[in-house]
Amino acid sequence: MPSLSDLPKVCPSDLPKVCPSDLPKVCLSDLPALSDLPKVCPSALPGMTRYIGSQTEVKPYTGIVNINPLIQRKVILLATAVISEENLFSNGLFQNVYVFYRMFEAMGHLPLMIVNKKPDSMEKIPWYMRDLRLISIEELATNPIPVKLYIEVGMSIDKQMRKFLKMCGARIAKLYLGNILNIDIETPIFYPTMHFAHHVIGELDDIWVSPHYAQHAEYARALNHIDIHKKEPMVVPYVWDSQILLGGGDRNFQWRPPAGEKETFLILEPNISFQKSSLIPLMILEAWYREHKPWNGEVIVINGERLLLIPFFKETIWKNLDIVKDGKVTMRGRTDILSLLKEFPSGMPVCHQWNNEYNYMVLEYFITGYPVMHNASDWKDYGYYYPDSDIEAGAKLVETIRKTHSENINVYRGHARALAWRHSPFNPDVQRIWGKIIDEVPSIETKDGLEASKEASKEASKEASKEASKDSLAASKDADKA
């Protein structure tokens, strides 16, 4: 290779001279317009992210950046007694109200719980509920606010207060989450001396029911003086969330295979009505047990003690069961599900219902991995389902659970999460249906709007104070566990 010194030298003066005027002239008008240039999608550029095929989108119901400030949001009132640790698991209706509150809040509305009296202390209120907005009847009557919607979920206020809320612009809806037709037939027949505020009739604009109680919508409307000839009775989405069961994250229940302890079947039904009874679960386990003696396990029947007080059950059914004769069944008193899950981490629940398909208890078992046997036809694709009161099918399912649940636990968890999402208050599809219901409910116009309600509040305040002393927010025993 030649060195630099061997290369010929070139003098700058020897280079050809170029005059600028000799260069071609380019006019800006000759350039193509930006709009005429080919459009290039950023994702088509080298190295950019590219999505293949169609995408399934789960979009939130509402945005968060430009959401209205609290004072401009639609006010939704929910009637309830004050929720505390003591009553949270005594009646599913308290849980219902809380789940609805969180759903409406997540949708960008302003939910308020209307109560007789605010709690004196927050000590007994679960920590994850201490941010709930409460307003007393007296406060609302004294200082009325514009209200979009007032919903009674198993709780009722008197007609005078409903009338006042209408003056605040509210539509009044009653949401039944219990088997009211069955209850109303059974109560006068079997409990002739019983009276409770199951229905407060008057000043209602509409009746709503859960999907598993659609068959009662016409009866509910007729009873509450709502036109049964109007559009098809409104069925609203069922909602559930595991936050209450898991204590806002403080509790963690997960089923595990038996580790040295006895196999245990759990039966947890109220046993106060044919709608939710221990009889079929007991007969399923009896049929299975006759084919699998000897079996070193036990059956725990919660709310079973009351059945032993009934001579017919004790003498005709109980004493003739092989599983009882062999000492495999223990009848207990009332126990909440939290205690049951703690005591029996490897329990196998057997449930039965008649015309009460959706049940918080079944969902609680599902989400914690417990292999719950259920007969809810609308959930037949989830977990361990047996049809109707089919004892033979149930007995076969018992053996399937014993042999395969441990190895299929992750498949089961997939079922549980899919079912929980289907009914989640944070599921955008569920929220959109509720959003249409809320948006289609027009606020009631009064002559002078809120000013008229302020005038009326004087009389309503007196009535509210009077009714508060009588416990005007009456707990409607729509269901033992919604």
VMD Tcl script that draws the C-alpha trace (Angstrom):
set ca {
  {0.00 0.00 0.00}
  {1.45 3.43 -0.96}
  {2.24 5.88 1.78}
  {0.61 9.30 1.94}
  {3.84 10.88 0.69}
  {3.66 8.83 -2.51}
  {0.18 10.13 -3.42}
  {-0.01 12.92 -6.06}
  {-0.43 16.39 -4.66}
  {-3.45 18.42 -5.78}
  {-3.48 22.19 -5.61}
  {-6.90 23.75 -4.74}
  {-6.46 26.22 -7.58}
  {-6.46 23.30 -10.01}
  {-10.00 22.25 -9.01}
  {-12.85 23.24 -11.37}
  {-14.70 26.35 -10.35}
  {-18.52 26.20 -10.00}
  {-20.63 29.35 -10.15}
  {-23.73 29.34 -7.86}
  {-25.77 30.70 -10.74}
  {-25.05 27.53 -12.67}
  {-26.79 25.36 -10.01}
  {-30.40 24.30 -10.77}
  {-33.01 26.47 -9.07}
  {-35.71 24.75 -6.92}
  {-38.98 26.58 -6.21}
  {-40.80 25.74 -2.95}
  {-44.06 25.63 -4.86}
  {-42.67 22.72 -6.85}
  {-42.36 20.60 -3.67}
  {-45.25 18.22 -2.90}
  {-47.70 19.31 -0.19}
  {-47.52 17.49 3.14}
  {-51.01 16.15 2.53}
  {-49.77 14.52 -0.71}
  {-46.97 12.64 1.02}
  {-47.65 8.98 1.76}
  {-48.87 8.44 5.31}
  {-46.76 6.16 7.43}
  {-48.32 4.59 10.54}
  {-45.85 4.82 13.45}
  {-46.41 1.13 14.19}
  {-45.18 0.34 10.64}
  {-41.78 1.87 11.28}
  {-38.92 -0.56 11.97}
  {-38.67 -1.61 15.60}
  {-42.14 -0.38 16.61}
  {-44.62 -2.53 18.55}
  {-47.02 -4.38 16.30}
  {-50.21 -6.15 17.42}
  {-51.18 -9.21 15.44}
  {-54.85 -10.04 14.94}
  {-57.91 -8.46 16.57}
  {-57.59 -7.24 20.14}
  {-60.15 -7.87 22.89}
  {-60.54 -4.59 24.70}
  {-61.71 -4.10 28.27}
  {-62.32 -0.39 28.55}
  {-63.18 1.33 31.84}
  {-66.73 2.56 32.17}
  {-65.55 6.10 32.89}
  {-62.35 8.09 32.41}
  {-60.35 9.39 35.35}
  {-58.46 12.45 34.08}
  {-61.47 14.61 33.24}
  {-63.92 13.14 35.75}
  {-66.27 15.64 37.39}
  {-65.39 16.92 40.86}
  {-67.41 15.32 43.67}
  {-69.83 18.23 43.98}
  {-70.89 17.84 40.32}
  {-71.46 14.07 40.35}
  {-74.84 12.35 40.41}
  {-75.92 11.64 43.97}
  {-77.20 8.11 44.61}
  {-78.65 7.40 48.04}
  {-78.59 3.89 49.52}
  {-80.71 3.15 52.57}
  {-79.08 1.03 55.25}
  {-78.45 0.57 58.92}
  {-74.90 1.39 60.02}
  {-72.63 -1.47 58.94}
  {-70.26 -2.83 61.57}
  {-68.15 -5.91 62.28}
  {-71.04 -7.29 64.36}
  {-73.72 -7.28 61.66}
  {-71.63 -7.68 58.50}
  {-72.12 -11.45 58.33}
  {-75.51 -11.61 60.03}
  {-77.40 -10.65 56.89}
  {-76.22 -10.55 53.29}
  {-78.11 -7.31 52.71}
  {-75.45 -5.31 54.56}
  {-72.86 -6.69 52.17}
  {-75.14 -5.95 49.19}
  {-75.35 -2.27 50.09}
  {-71.59 -1.96 50.49}
  {-70.86 -3.62 47.13}
  {-73.35 -1.35 45.37}
  {-71.76 1.68 47.03}
  {-68.31 0.74 45.72}
  {-69.69 0.07 42.24}
  {-71.46 3.44 41.96}
  {-68.35 5.14 43.29}
  {-66.16 3.40 40.70}
  {-68.62 4.50 38.00}
  {-67.95 8.15 38.84}
  {-71.12 8.85 40.83}
  {-71.45 10.13 44.38}
  {-73.07 7.42 46.53}
  {-74.24 8.27 50.03}
  {-75.52 5.87 52.69}
  {-78.59 7.25 54.38}
  {-78.86 6.03 58.00}
  {-80.93 6.77 61.09}
  {-77.93 7.84 63.08}
  {-74.22 8.07 62.38}
  {-71.98 5.88 64.54}
  {-70.55 7.50 67.67}
  {-67.23 5.75 67.12}
  {-65.46 4.23 64.13}
  {-63.84 1.47 66.18}
  {-66.43 -1.15 65.22}
  {-66.46 -0.13 61.56}
  {-64.14 -2.22 59.36}
  {-61.12 -0.11 58.39}
  {-61.83 -0.42 54.67}
  {-65.32 1.03 55.20}
  {-64.33 4.10 57.18}
  {-64.28 6.28 54.07}
  {-67.97 5.63 53.32}
  {-70.03 8.80 53.12}
  {-72.92 8.69 55.58}
  {-75.80 11.09 55.93}
  {-78.54 10.83 58.53}
  {-82.22 11.23 57.75}
  {-82.35 14.32 59.92}
  {-79.32 15.90 58.20}
  {-80.84 15.32 54.78}
  {-84.21 16.70 55.84}
  {-82.60 19.80 57.36}
  {-80.15 20.45 54.52}
  {-81.58 18.91 51.32}
  {-79.33 18.22 48.34}
  {-80.13 17.36 44.71}
  {-80.52 13.58 44.40}
  {-80.54 11.60 41.16}
  {-81.61 8.24 42.54}
  {-82.62 6.71 45.85}
  {-82.41 2.91 46.14}
  {-83.75 0.73 48.92}
  {-81.87 -2.57 49.12}
  {-83.73 -4.58 51.72}
  {-84.11 -1.48 53.90}
  {-87.04 0.89 53.89}
  {-87.85 4.41 55.00}
  {-91.33 5.77 55.58}
  {-93.53 7.20 52.81}
  {-93.19 10.78 54.06}
  {-89.41 10.68 53.67}
  {-89.72 9.13 50.21}
  {-92.01 11.95 49.23}
  {-89.45 14.45 50.48}
  {-86.69 12.78 48.47}
  {-88.82 13.14 45.35}
  {-88.88 16.87 46.03}
  {-85.07 16.73 45.96}
  {-85.31 15.35 42.43}
  {-84.86 11.68 43.25}
  {-86.47 8.72 41.61}
  {-87.34 6.06 44.19}
  {-86.53 2.44 43.43}
  {-86.87 -0.66 45.57}
  {-84.42 -3.47 44.77}
  {-85.52 -6.88 46.02}
  {-82.67 -9.31 46.57}
  {-84.67 -11.93 48.43}
  {-87.22 -14.57 47.52}
  {-90.12 -12.36 48.56}
  {-92.90 -14.44 47.02}
  {-91.84 -17.56 48.91}
  {-91.33 -15.58 52.11}
  {-94.71 -13.89 51.84}
  {-96.43 -17.24 51.33}
  {-94.58 -19.03 54.12}
  {-94.75 -16.32 56.81}
  {-98.54 -16.21 57.42}
  {-98.77 -20.00 57.21}
  {-95.87 -21.02 59.44}
  {-95.26 -17.86 61.51}
  {-98.74 -16.46 62.16}
  {-97.63 -14.19 65.03}
  {-94.64 -12.74 63.20}
  {-94.62 -9.20 61.82}
  {-91.65 -7.30 60.39}
  {-91.16 -4.40 58.00}
  {-90.76 -6.57 54.94}
  {-92.57 -4.12 52.66}
  {-93.22 -0.41 53.10}
  {-95.78 0.44 50.44}
  {-96.15 3.84 48.83}
  {-94.24 6.57 46.95}
  {-92.14 4.12 44.94}
  {-91.41 4.80 41.28}
  {-90.25 1.33 40.32}
  {-89.32 -2.12 41.50}
  {-86.11 -3.90 40.51}
  {-85.15 -7.51 41.06}
  {-82.00 -9.59 40.75}
  {-81.81 -11.95 37.74}
  {-82.47 -15.03 39.88}
  {-85.70 -13.46 41.16}
  {-87.10 -12.22 37.86}
  {-90.11 -14.49 38.39}
  {-91.18 -12.33 41.35}
  {-91.02 -8.95 39.64}
  {-94.71 -8.84 38.71}
  {-95.79 -9.76 42.24}
  {-93.45 -7.13 43.69}
  {-94.85 -4.45 41.41}
  {-98.45 -5.36 42.09}
  {-97.88 -5.35 45.84}
  {-96.17 -1.97 45.74}
  {-98.79 -0.32 43.51}
  {-96.47 -0.13 40.50}
  {-98.18 -0.56 37.14}
  {-97.69 -4.18 36.07}
  {-98.58 -3.22 32.47}
  {-95.59 -0.91 32.03}
  {-92.51 -2.15 30.23}
  {-91.04 -5.51 31.15}
  {-90.04 -5.62 34.83}
  {-86.54 -4.34 35.18}
  {-83.93 -6.94 36.07}
  {-80.63 -5.48 37.26}
  {-77.19 -7.15 37.31}
  {-76.18 -9.15 40.37}
  {-72.91 -7.97 41.95}
  {-70.44 -9.48 44.41}
  {-66.90 -8.81 45.54}
  {-64.54 -10.70 47.83}
  {-63.32 -7.65 49.77}
  {-65.61 -8.24 52.74}
  {-64.77 -11.93 53.01}
  {-61.05 -11.13 52.87}
  {-61.31 -8.19 55.25}
  {-59.89 -5.70 52.81}
  {-56.80 -7.90 52.48}
  {-56.32 -8.70 56.17}
  {-57.64 -12.25 55.82}
  {-56.46 -14.98 53.52}
  {-58.37 -18.24 53.14}
  {-57.17 -20.93 50.75}
  {-58.34 -24.52 50.64}
  {-55.68 -27.18 51.01}
  {-55.78 -30.99 50.78}
  {-56.21 -32.84 54.08}
  {-52.87 -33.19 55.85}
  {-53.44 -35.88 58.44}
  {-56.83 -34.62 59.62}
  {-60.16 -36.28 58.85}
  {-61.98 -35.62 55.62}
  {-64.76 -33.20 56.47}
  {-67.91 -32.31 54.58}
  {-69.52 -28.98 55.46}
  {-73.24 -28.19 55.24}
  {-74.10 -24.58 55.99}
  {-77.76 -23.78 55.30}
  {-80.15 -21.63 57.41}
  {-82.69 -24.46 57.89}
  {-85.55 -22.02 58.48}
  {-87.23 -22.61 55.12}
  {-87.42 -25.22 52.37}
  {-85.58 -22.71 50.16}
  {-82.20 -23.36 51.81}
  {-82.16 -26.58 53.78}
  {-79.64 -29.25 54.83}
  {-81.89 -32.19 53.89}
  {-80.69 -32.82 50.31}
  {-76.97 -32.38 51.17}
  {-77.43 -34.89 54.01}
  {-79.13 -37.37 51.69}
  {-76.39 -36.95 49.07}
  {-73.74 -37.80 51.66}
  {-75.87 -40.67 53.00}
  {-76.14 -42.18 49.50}
  {-72.40 -41.80 48.95}
  {-71.55 -43.18 52.41}
  {-73.54 -46.39 51.91}
  {-71.25 -47.20 48.97}
  {-68.02 -46.24 50.75}
  {-68.07 -47.82 54.20}
  {-65.99 -47.73 56.27}
  {-65.11 -44.05 55.95}
  {-63.08 -42.26 58.59}
  {-64.43 -38.78 58.17}
  {-67.08 -36.42 59.50}
  {-69.99 -34.27 58.39}
  {-70.54 -30.90 60.07}
  {-74.07 -29.49 59.79}
  {-74.27 -25.83 60.80}
  {-77.70 -24.67 62.01}
  {-78.42 -28.36 62.51}
  {-79.28 -28.21 66.20}
  {-82.65 -26.66 65.41}
  {-83.57 -29.66 63.26}
  {-83.05 -32.03 66.20}
  {-85.70 -30.09 68.13}
  {-88.31 -31.15 65.57}
  {-89.73 -34.62 66.38}
  {-90.62 -35.42 62.78}
  {-87.08 -34.84 61.55}
  {-85.45 -36.58 64.50}
  {-87.64 -39.70 64.53}
  {-88.40 -40.13 60.83}
  {-85.25 -38.97 59.04}
  {-82.33 -38.53 61.41}
  {-82.40 -41.85 63.27}
  {-82.66 -43.87 60.02}
  {-79.52 -42.54 58.32}
  {-76.53 -44.92 58.27}
  {-74.15 -41.99 58.34}
  {-75.81 -40.87 61.58}
  {-75.94 -44.34 63.15}
  {-72.20 -44.68 62.57}
  {-71.52 -41.39 64.34}
  {-70.26 -39.45 61.34}
  {-72.56 -36.40 61.64}
  {-72.25 -33.50 64.09}
  {-75.12 -31.02 64.35}
  {-74.01 -27.53 65.41}
  {-75.59 -24.17 66.10}
  {-75.15 -21.02 64.07}
  {-71.61 -20.30 62.86}
  {-70.42 -17.66 60.43}
  {-68.45 -18.63 57.37}
  {-65.26 -16.95 58.60}
  {-65.10 -19.28 61.60}
  {-65.89 -22.27 59.40}
  {-63.11 -21.52 56.92}
  {-60.60 -21.08 59.74}
  {-61.57 -24.31 61.48}
  {-61.79 -26.50 58.38}
  {-59.12 -25.49 55.82}
  {-59.67 -28.77 53.96}
  {-63.47 -28.87 54.18}
  {-65.68 -29.95 51.29}
  {-68.94 -27.92 51.24}
  {-72.24 -29.33 49.98}
  {-74.97 -26.77 49.23}
  {-78.57 -26.87 48.12}
  {-81.16 -24.23 47.29}
  {-84.61 -24.09 45.79}
  {-85.40 -21.06 43.64}
  {-82.49 -19.08 45.21}
  {-79.73 -19.69 42.69}
  {-77.31 -16.84 43.34}
  {-75.72 -17.10 46.75}
  {-72.86 -15.16 48.34}
  {-71.84 -18.23 50.34}
  {-71.20 -20.28 47.20}
  {-69.10 -17.46 45.76}
  {-67.13 -17.25 49.02}
  {-66.34 -20.95 48.83}
  {-65.41 -20.63 45.17}
  {-62.98 -17.74 45.56}
  {-61.14 -19.48 48.42}
  {-60.69 -22.71 46.47}
  {-63.11 -24.82 48.52}
  {-64.66 -27.54 46.30}
  {-68.26 -26.47 46.77}
  {-71.04 -28.65 45.34}
  {-73.89 -26.47 44.16}
  {-77.13 -26.77 42.19}
  {-77.33 -23.25 40.73}
  {-78.24 -23.90 37.08}
  {-77.06 -20.49 35.90}
  {-73.61 -21.38 37.26}
  {-73.61 -24.95 35.95}
  {-70.46 -24.35 33.88}
  {-68.52 -23.36 36.99}
  {-67.07 -25.86 39.45}
  {-69.01 -28.85 40.77}
  {-72.65 -28.65 39.71}
  {-75.43 -31.18 40.24}
  {-78.93 -30.56 38.84}
  {-81.98 -29.73 40.95}
  {-82.17 -32.16 43.90}
  {-80.49 -35.07 42.11}
  {-79.10 -37.22 44.94}
  {-77.49 -39.80 42.64}
  {-75.64 -37.12 40.63}
  {-74.58 -35.45 43.87}
  {-73.21 -38.72 45.31}
  {-71.10 -39.29 42.18}
  {-69.82 -35.74 42.42}
  {-68.68 -36.34 46.01}
  {-66.31 -39.05 44.83}
  {-65.08 -36.91 41.93}
  {-64.16 -34.13 44.35}
  {-62.36 -36.49 46.71}
  {-60.26 -38.00 43.92}
  {-59.50 -35.05 41.63}
  {-59.92 -31.66 43.30}
  {-56.31 -31.43 44.52}
  {-54.83 -32.10 41.10}
  {-57.33 -29.78 39.36}
  {-57.11 -26.94 41.88}
  {-55.73 -24.41 39.37}
  {-58.45 -25.21 36.84}
  {-60.96 -24.66 39.65}
  {-59.35 -21.35 40.55}
  {-59.79 -20.30 36.94}
  {-63.50 -21.08 37.20}
  {-63.73 -19.13 40.44}
  {-62.08 -16.02 39.07}
  {-64.14 -16.09 35.89}
  {-67.35 -16.31 37.93}
  {-66.22 -13.57 40.30}
  {-65.41 -11.28 37.35}
  {-68.78 -12.01 35.77}
  {-70.49 -10.50 38.84}
  {-67.81 -8.00 39.83}
  {-68.91 -4.42 40.60}
  {-65.74 -3.34 38.76}
  {-66.54 -5.25 35.57}
  {-67.11 -2.54 32.90}
  {-69.84 -4.63 31.26}
  {-71.75 -4.79 34.55}
  {-71.20 -1.08 35.11}
  {-72.45 -0.19 31.62}
  {-75.74 -1.98 32.22}
  {-76.15 -0.18 35.53}
  {-75.14 3.07 33.84}
  {-77.96 2.73 31.32}
  {-80.41 2.05 34.14}
  {-79.26 5.15 36.01}
  {-79.16 7.38 32.92}
  {-82.61 6.24 31.81}
  {-84.06 7.22 35.17}
  {-85.07 10.88 34.74}
  {-84.76 13.19 37.71}
  {-88.15 14.44 38.84}
  {-88.76 18.08 38.07}
  {-90.46 20.18 40.75}
  {-91.88 23.64 40.35}
  {-88.99 25.36 42.04}
  {-86.54 22.49 42.12}
  {-84.41 22.36 45.21}
  {-85.99 25.50 46.64}
  {-89.30 23.68 46.85}
  {-87.64 20.83 48.69}
  {-86.15 23.24 51.21}
  {-89.60 24.53 52.02}
  {-90.90 21.02 52.41}
  {-87.92 20.01 54.56}
  {-89.35 21.71 57.64}
  {-92.21 19.26 57.84}
  {-90.08 16.35 56.68}
  {-87.45 17.11 59.31}
  {-90.06 16.79 62.05}
  {-91.29 13.54 60.56}
  {-87.75 12.23 60.15}
  {-86.88 12.93 63.77}
  {-90.08 11.25 64.87}
  {-89.50 8.21 62.69}
  {-85.84 7.96 63.66}
  {-86.85 7.29 67.22}
  {-89.03 4.45 65.95}
  {-86.25 3.02 63.79}
  {-87.77 4.12 60.50}
  {-84.96 2.42 58.63}
  {-86.38 -1.05 59.10}
  {-84.34 -4.08 58.19}
  {-86.33 -6.00 55.60}
  {-85.59 -9.70 56.04}
  {-85.47 -10.31 52.32}
  {-82.85 -13.00 52.65}
  {-80.69 -14.79 55.20}
  {-77.78 -14.51 52.82}
  {-78.25 -12.79 49.46}
}
mol new
graphics top color blue
foreach p $ca { graphics top sphere $p radius 0.5 }
foreach p [lrange $ca 0 end-1] q [lrange $ca 1 end] { graphics top cylinder $p $q radius 0.2 }
display resetview
